[in-house]
Amino acid sequence: MRLKLAPLALALTSLVLPLASADAHSIWFEQRAYQLVIVYGIGADDLETVKRLPMMQDIKAYDADYQPIAAKARAFGPAVVVDTDAQASVATAVMPYGVWSRVGDGEFEKKTLEQMPDATVSTKNMKYAVSIQGTLAKPMPALPDQTLQIVPVGPIPATLGTAMTYKVLFEGHPQAGVRVINDLVTDPDATEVQTGADGTVTLPVRNQGLNVVRAVYEGPTDNPRLYKQIEHNATLSFALSHKPE
């Protein structure tokens, strides 16, 4: 089945049914009280990100030319704040979330195939996040450590409802069949759509404010003795400005 987008949209996108996921939660960046923070959750659920700070890796920031600048995450009350030595244009993070398995329709447990040999689903979970701070002066390249990455094609629109094309990269190359939702925070139960043969999907920008696009791709296992696949979960966050007060 095909979903026809608004007239400004640049492509047709396949609808896909949601698949069983060991963990639907993601990580993303947003601004809070003029601080750049990392959030772990889904929808309105902001779930103990500080508790998961030790799991986070490769927290990095880049200037407008995609040159690295120093970045470090720290706990600040209930939030994980990212401090940078200069104004960042892009920030990134990775969070490995372990191996989760289940038998049939049972509950997922944090076990490998060695621990649960009868598992019908066994998945290693990897979470990635990229944040755009303001506008991009140059097209975004494939960034280090982001095995699955959502890249904007063209400039960030100024107003919600404008069609925006995203390209999803797996290991630096366009990937077909990646499941995408338009906004993890404000519409987490939206029907997923699927990237085309060129790795792209076009969707209307949802919010005149924070937008968090999510992509999920089940990639091949790199250790079949322990798990059957790797679930790569990536977000791209950016914010549109409101009218002057």
N, C-alpha and C positions, 0 to 999 in steps of 0.2 A: 504494500500500500504506500502511496506517496502523499506527502503533505505539501500543498502549494502555499508558498509563503506570500507575504505582501508584495505588491508590484515592484517595490524597490529591491527585493531579494534577488540575489544573483544566481541561485541554484536551487534545484529540488533536492530534498533530503529525505532519506528513507526513515520511516518509523520502525522502531524495534521494541519488542517487549522486554521488560526488565528481567535479568537473569539473577539466579541466586548469587548473593555476594557475601563473602565471609565478614566483611565490615564495610558498610556503606559510608562511613564517616571519612572526612577528608581533612586536610590542612589547607589554610589559606591565610593571606595577609589582609589586614585592613588598618585604617587609621583610627586611633582612639585618643582623644585629648592631646592631639598633635604628636602622638607617639605611634611608631610603626609596630604593630603587634602581629603575632602568629596565633591563629585560632585553630583548635581541633574540634570538629563537630559536624553537624548537618542541620540545615534549616535554622530555627531559633535556638537549637541546643548548642551551647558553648560548654564543652565537657572537659573540665579539669586539665586544661592545656599544660599548666605548670607541672602537674604530675607526670606528664609525658615529655617534658623538656629533655631528660637524659637520653631519650630515644632519637632526638632530632640530630641530623647531621648536615654538613655542607650548607650551612647558612651563609649566604653570600650576597653581596650587593655590587651594583655596577653603575658607572656614570653614563652620560648620554652617548658616549662612544663605545659602550660595553666594555670598558676597561674596569677591572676589579678595584673596589675600594674596601677598606677594612670594615667588617661587620661582626657583631657579637650579640648573641641572645642572652637574656638574663630574666630571672623571675622578678616581677614587681607586683606584689600583692597577688591577685588571682590571674594576672596576665603575664604572657611571655613577650617582653619588649625586645626589639632589635635596635641596637645602637650602631650608628655608622659614623665614620670619620668625616664624611662629606655628604652632601645631599645626593641621595640615591635616585636614579631613574628607574632601576629595576632591582627587585630583591628576589631571592630564591631560597628554597629549603627542601630537604629530603627527610622523610621519616620511615624507616623500615618498621613494619608492624607485625612481624613474625609470621608463623605458619599456623593456619587454622583449617581444621578438618571436621567432617561430619559424615554420618551414615544416613542415607536416605534423606528424609525431611527432618531429621533430628537437629538438635542445637549444635552450632559450631563450638568446637573446643580448641584451645590453643595446643594442638598436638600435631606431630608429623605422622607420615605414613608408617614409620617404624613404631610409633606409639599407638596408632589406630590403623592397623593393616586392612580392616574391612571398610575403610572410608570410601564413599562414592565421590566425595568432593574433598580435595585437599589443595590448599592454595597458599602460596607465599604472598604477602601483601606489602606493596611498596606505595608510598604516598609522596607526591611532589607538589610544589607550589611555586608559582611565578606571580609577581605583583608588578604592575606598572604604576609608577608614581608620577601623576600628571600626564603629559603627552610624550610620545616617542619622537625623537629627532631623526632617527634612522630605523629602517626595518629591523625587527628583532631576529637575530640568528638563533641557531640551535645553541643552547647554553650548557655549560659543563654540569654534569651530574643529573641532568633532567632527562632520564631515559624516555619518559613520555612527557611531551611538552605541547601546550596549546599556544600557537603563535598567531597574533592578529595579522590579517592580510589587509594592508592599507591602514590609513589613519584611524584613530579612535573617534567615533562620531561625537557630535556635541549634544545630541538630543536623543532621548529614548524613542524606541520604535523604529529607528533607522536600521536598515539591514547591515549586518556586519559579517564578514567572512572570516572564519578561523581555519587554520591548517594545523592538523595534529601530527606531530612528528614522533616516531618511535625509533630510538637509536639514531636520531638525526635525519630520518627519512620520512616522507609522507606515508601515512598508514591508513589504509581503507578499513572499514568495519569497526571503527572506534565508536563507542556509545557516548553521546554527549547530551547534557542538559544545559539549559540556558542560564539558570541561576540556582545554585545550590542553597543559597540562604533564603530567598523569598519564594522559591517554587521547587522545593526539593523532590516532590513527588511527580514532577512533570514527566510525560512520556519521553523516553530517550529517543534521540535521532542518531543516525549513523553516518559517519564520514564516507564520502564517495571514493572512487578509485584514485583520485588525486589527493586524498587525505583531507579534503575540505568539507566544511559545512557552513551554511549561511543562515543566520537567525537574526530576528530583530532585537536590538538592545533593549533589555527589559526595564532597567531602572535609571531614573535621573538621580543617581547617587551610586552606591556601591553595587557592583556587578561581580558575581563569582561564577564563572563558567567551569563546569566539571566534565572531565573525560575519563572513561574507564576502558581498559583494553586487557584482555586475557592473553598474555604472551606465553610462549613455550617455557617449560621448566628447564632449569639449568642443573637440577639435581633430582632426577626421577625417583630416587630411593626415598626422598623425604617429602616430596609434594609433586602434584600432577601439573601444575601451571603456576604462573606468576600473574597476580592481578596488579596492574599498574593503574593508579588513581591520581590524576593530575588536575590542578586548578589553575585558572588564570583570573586574577582579580584586577579590576580597574574601577575608577569612579568618574562619573560625569559631574560637572559643576552645575549648581543651580543658578537661577537668575540673581542678579545683585539685589541685596536687600534695600 
